[in-house]
Amino acid sequence: MRLALVNTKGGVGKTTTAVYLAAGFSSYGRTLLVDCDPQQSALSWIQGTEPPFGVAPLPGDDVQRRLPKLAAGYEHVVLDTPPGNLPIITSAVLAVEAVLVPIAPTGVDVNRVVPTLELLVDLGKQSPINVAVLLTRMRYSTNSTRGIRDVLNEYGWPVMATEIPLAESYAQAFGSVPTDLGAYGLLVKELLS
């Protein structure tokens, strides 16, 4: 599986999701985490650790051209993309078969996801891609959490069944390789099924 984490808005959990998915996929086959973000947050995250997956920087707008050679021999490839950099995002999306759009259940996040979804519709005309929304930073028993699925269903976008809760364990995981995947373990299984 080749999967990109995409949202033109920052702060929605793309890098956290990318690192956790790479750790989870590594139990199911040789996995590569590709950091397409010029800020290199995913690389910084695991610097000084020994992850059970390969890691490579690819911070340019030529991901589509360079990824096939870089990813040769890997069963799973996870791309972490930057916010707002449309040339890199476009190239990354055209290099994969699936896209996850992480989104937090806030009004501003829902409002700001529309340009991302519109971009994915346009790119899907060039190359077929499977797109799904991933709900992150979920705070259960709140009004925003209860209504988010209804709002996204109005847009007609598929939403993953697995939800990622707002949890201190995810916030504190930077600088380590995740061993307790929590909800991300369920997400890996859902993606592979």
C-alpha positions as CSV (number, residue, x, y, z in Angstrom):
1,M,0.0,0.0,0.0
2,R,1.2,3.5,-0.9
3,L,-0.6,6.0,1.3
4,A,-0.2,9.8,1.7
5,L,-1.4,11.9,4.6
6,V,-2.7,15.1,3.1
7,N,-4.4,18.3,4.4
8,T,-3.5,21.8,3.2
9,K,-4.1,23.0,6.8
10,G,-1.4,22.3,9.4
11,G,-1.9,21.0,12.9
12,V,-4.3,18.2,12.1
13,G,-2.1,15.2,13.0
14,K,-0.5,14.3,9.6
15,T,3.0,13.6,11.0
16,T,1.7,11.8,14.1
17,T,-0.5,9.6,11.9
18,A,2.3,9.0,9.5
19,V,4.8,7.9,12.2
20,Y,2.2,5.7,13.9
21,L,1.1,4.1,10.6
22,A,4.6,3.4,9.6
23,A,5.2,1.7,12.9
24,G,1.9,-0.3,12.6
25,F,2.5,-1.3,8.9
26,S,6.0,-2.6,9.8
27,S,4.3,-5.5,11.5
28,Y,2.7,-6.5,8.2
29,G,5.7,-6.1,5.8
30,R,8.7,-4.0,4.9
31,T,7.6,-0.3,5.4
32,L,9.0,3.0,4.4
33,L,8.2,6.4,5.9
34,V,8.8,9.2,3.4
35,D,9.0,12.8,4.8
36,C,7.9,15.1,2.0
37,D,7.6,18.1,4.3
38,P,10.5,20.6,3.9
39,Q,10.3,21.1,7.7
40,Q,11.2,17.4,8.1
41,S,9.0,16.8,11.1
42,A,8.8,13.1,10.7
43,L,12.5,12.7,10.4
44,S,13.0,14.9,13.5
45,W,10.5,12.8,15.4
46,I,12.5,9.5,15.0
47,Q,16.0,11.0,15.0
48,G,18.2,9.0,17.3
49,T,15.8,6.0,17.4
50,E,16.0,2.7,15.7
51,P,12.6,2.4,13.9
52,P,11.4,-1.0,12.5
53,F,10.7,0.8,9.2
54,G,12.9,2.7,6.7
55,V,12.9,6.4,6.6
56,A,13.7,8.8,3.8
57,P,13.5,12.5,3.1
58,L,11.9,13.6,-0.1
59,P,11.0,17.3,0.3
60,G,10.5,18.4,-3.3
61,D,7.8,18.7,-5.9
62,D,9.1,15.6,-7.8
63,V,7.8,13.0,-5.4
64,Q,5.9,11.3,-8.2
65,R,9.0,10.9,-10.3
66,R,11.4,9.8,-7.5
67,L,9.2,7.6,-5.3
68,P,9.1,4.5,-7.4
69,K,12.9,4.0,-7.2
70,L,13.0,5.0,-3.5
71,A,10.1,2.7,-2.6
72,A,11.3,-0.4,-4.5
73,G,11.1,-3.5,-2.3
74,Y,8.8,-2.0,0.3
75,E,5.3,-3.4,0.8
76,H,4.0,-0.3,2.5
77,V,4.9,3.3,1.9
78,V,3.6,6.2,4.1
79,L,4.1,9.8,2.9
80,D,3.9,12.7,5.3
81,T,3.1,15.9,3.3
82,P,3.4,19.5,4.3
83,P,0.6,21.9,4.8
84,G,-0.1,24.5,2.1
85,N,2.6,23.4,-0.3
86,L,0.5,22.5,-3.3
87,P,3.3,21.4,-5.7
88,I,4.6,18.9,-3.1
89,I,1.1,17.8,-2.1
90,T,0.1,17.3,-5.8
91,S,3.2,15.3,-6.6
92,A,2.8,13.1,-3.5
93,V,-0.9,12.4,-4.2
94,L,-0.1,11.4,-7.8
95,A,2.5,9.0,-6.4
96,V,0.2,6.9,-4.2
97,E,-3.0,4.8,-4.4
98,A,-4.6,6.0,-1.3
99,V,-4.9,9.3,0.6
100,L,-6.0,9.9,4.2
101,V,-7.1,13.4,5.1
102,P,-6.7,13.9,8.9
103,I,-9.1,16.4,10.4
104,A,-9.9,17.5,13.9
105,P,-13.6,18.0,14.8
106,T,-13.6,21.8,14.9
107,G,-15.4,24.3,12.8
108,V,-12.2,25.9,11.4
109,D,-10.8,22.5,10.5
110,V,-13.9,21.4,8.7
111,N,-14.0,24.8,6.9
112,R,-10.3,24.6,5.9
113,V,-10.6,21.0,4.7
114,V,-12.7,22.0,1.7
115,P,-9.7,23.2,-0.4
116,T,-8.0,19.9,0.3
117,L,-11.0,17.9,-0.8
118,E,-11.4,20.0,-3.9
119,L,-7.8,19.5,-4.8
120,L,-8.2,15.7,-4.4
121,V,-11.2,15.7,-6.7
122,D,-9.2,17.5,-9.4
123,L,-6.2,15.1,-8.9
124,G,-8.5,12.1,-9.0
125,K,-9.4,13.1,-12.6
126,Q,-5.7,12.6,-13.6
127,S,-5.1,9.4,-11.6
128,P,-7.6,7.3,-9.6
129,I,-7.0,7.5,-5.9
130,N,-8.9,6.2,-2.9
131,V,-9.6,9.1,-0.5
132,A,-10.9,8.9,3.1
133,V,-11.2,11.3,6.0
134,L,-9.6,10.3,9.3
135,L,-11.0,12.0,12.4
136,T,-8.2,12.9,14.8
137,R,-8.0,14.7,18.1
138,M,-11.5,13.5,19.0
139,R,-12.8,14.6,22.4
140,Y,-15.7,12.4,23.1
141,S,-18.9,13.7,24.6
142,T,-18.5,17.1,23.1
143,N,-20.9,18.8,20.6
144,S,-18.2,19.2,18.0
145,T,-17.4,15.5,18.1
146,R,-21.0,14.3,17.9
147,G,-21.7,16.4,14.8
148,I,-18.5,15.9,12.7
149,R,-19.6,12.7,10.9
150,D,-22.9,14.3,9.9
151,V,-21.1,17.4,8.5
152,L,-18.6,15.2,6.5
153,N,-21.3,13.0,5.2
154,E,-23.0,16.0,3.8
155,Y,-19.9,16.6,1.7
156,G,-20.1,12.9,0.6
157,W,-16.6,11.9,1.7
158,P,-15.9,8.5,3.1
159,V,-14.8,8.7,6.8
160,M,-12.7,5.9,8.4
161,A,-14.6,4.0,11.1
162,T,-11.5,4.3,13.3
163,E,-11.2,7.6,15.2
164,I,-8.1,8.9,16.9
165,P,-8.8,10.3,20.3
166,L,-7.1,13.4,21.7
167,A,-4.6,11.6,24.0
168,E,-1.6,12.7,25.9
169,S,0.2,9.5,24.8
170,Y,0.2,10.7,21.2
171,A,1.2,14.2,22.2
172,Q,4.2,12.9,24.2
173,A,5.4,10.3,21.6
174,F,7.6,12.7,19.7
175,G,11.2,11.5,19.8
176,S,10.3,7.8,20.2
177,V,9.2,4.9,18.0
178,P,5.6,4.1,19.0
179,T,5.2,0.7,20.5
180,D,1.7,1.1,21.9
181,L,-0.3,2.0,18.8
182,G,-3.6,2.6,20.6
183,A,-6.3,3.5,18.1
184,Y,-3.7,3.6,15.3
185,G,-3.4,-0.2,15.6
186,L,-7.1,-0.4,14.7
187,L,-6.6,2.1,11.8
188,V,-3.8,-0.1,10.4
189,K,-6.1,-3.1,10.4
190,E,-9.0,-1.1,8.9
191,L,-6.7,0.1,6.1
192,L,-5.4,-3.4,5.4
193,S,-8.8,-5.0,5.3
